[in-house]
Amino acid sequence: MYTDLFNEFLNSNDTLQIYRDENLIFASEKERLLPLMEYLDDQERGEGTVVILDKVMGNAAALLSVKANCREVYSPLGSELAVKTLEKYNIEYHLTEIVPYIIRDDGKGMCPMEKLSIGKGPEEFYREMKLRIEAKK
């Protein structure tokens, strides 16, 4: 159902798009987890589930997707850790490429957010992210 929207998303500058009933309710060009955190903090989420299109679906994004009441995700890149989380919470996923884990921007090791997310539940990870964002203000 969202295949055409996903193809459009891949050709856009957006890093995240969130849909409810095929209506775009949130989009952002910001990097990393900031768009998902903004959505969780600022949006009137209303009732019902959402579909998330994200440029990178690591475990950190998967945990935040659970918190966002997501039922389905699309991404060109996902991690095995994210797949386990998505399956645990019965979220359907469409990942073009699945890698063992998301790597750091410099290519040397695991992404810090992927590492931070290991062993955490959605609410615990969200609270940790809130603390980190507040500390940077």
C-alpha positions in Angstrom: 0.0 0.0 0.0 2.8 2.4 0.9 5.2 1.3 -1.9 4.7 4.3 -4.1 5.0 6.7 -1.1 8.2 4.9 -0.1 9.6 5.4 -3.6 8.8 9.1 -3.5 10.3 9.3 0.0 13.6 7.8 -1.2 13.8 10.5 -3.8 13.0 13.3 -1.4 15.3 15.2 1.0 13.2 14.0 4.0 14.9 11.7 6.5 11.5 10.7 8.1 7.9 10.7 7.1 5.0 9.5 9.2 1.6 8.6 7.8 -1.8 7.9 9.2 -4.3 6.4 6.8 -2.0 7.3 3.9 -2.1 11.0 5.0 1.3 12.6 5.7 1.1 13.9 9.3 4.8 14.6 9.9 8.0 15.0 7.8 11.5 16.2 8.6 14.9 16.6 6.9 16.8 16.6 10.2 19.3 13.9 10.8 19.4 10.8 13.1 16.8 10.4 15.8 15.8 14.0 16.2 12.8 13.8 13.9 11.3 10.9 15.7 11.9 12.6 19.1 10.3 15.8 17.8 7.3 13.8 16.5 6.9 12.1 19.9 7.3 15.3 21.8 5.4 17.9 19.7 2.7 16.2 17.7 -0.9 15.7 18.6 -0.6 12.0 17.8 -4.3 11.4 18.1 -5.8 8.0 17.9 -4.7 5.1 15.8 -1.5 3.7 14.4 1.0 5.2 12.0 3.3 4.0 9.3 6.9 5.3 9.4 9.3 5.8 6.5 12.8 6.4 7.8 16.1 6.6 5.9 17.8 4.4 8.6 16.0 1.9 10.8 18.4 0.9 13.6 17.3 -0.5 16.9 17.1 3.0 18.4 14.6 4.1 15.7 12.7 0.8 16.1 12.3 1.4 19.8 11.0 5.0 19.2 8.7 3.6 16.5 7.1 1.4 19.1 6.5 4.4 21.3 5.0 6.2 18.3 2.3 3.5 18.0 3.7 2.4 14.6 2.3 -0.6 12.9 4.6 -0.7 9.8 8.0 0.7 8.8 9.7 1.2 5.5 13.5 1.9 5.2 16.3 1.3 2.7 18.5 0.2 5.6 17.8 -1.6 8.8 19.8 -3.5 11.4 19.3 -7.1 12.7 18.8 -5.5 16.1 15.9 -3.4 14.7 14.3 -6.5 13.1 14.3 -8.3 16.5 12.6 -5.3 18.1 10.1 -4.8 15.3 9.2 -8.5 15.4 8.9 -8.5 19.2 6.3 -5.7 19.0 4.6 -7.1 15.9 5.5 -4.2 13.7 5.5 -5.1 10.0 8.7 -4.0 8.3 10.0 -3.5 4.7 13.8 -3.1 4.8 15.7 -3.0 1.5 19.0 -4.0 3.1 19.5 -5.6 6.6 22.9 -5.2 8.2 24.2 -6.7 11.5 24.1 -3.2 13.1 24.1 0.4 12.1 27.7 1.7 11.8 29.1 5.1 13.0 29.4 7.9 10.5 33.1 7.4 10.4 32.7 3.7 9.6 34.5 2.6 12.8 32.2 0.5 14.9 28.6 0.5 16.0 26.6 3.7 15.9 26.4 5.1 19.5 22.6 5.2 19.5 22.5 1.6 18.3 24.8 0.7 21.2 22.8 2.7 23.7 19.6 1.0 22.6 20.7 -2.5 23.3 18.8 -4.1 26.2 16.4 -1.2 26.6 12.6 -1.1 26.1 10.9 1.7 24.2 10.0 3.8 27.2 13.4 3.4 28.8 15.2 4.4 25.6 12.9 7.3 25.0 13.7 8.7 28.5 17.4 8.3 28.0 17.1 10.2 24.7 15.2 13.0 26.4 17.9 13.3 29.0 20.6 13.5 26.4 18.7 16.1 24.3 18.1 18.2 27.5 21.7 18.0 28.5 22.8 19.5 25.1 20.5 22.5 25.5 
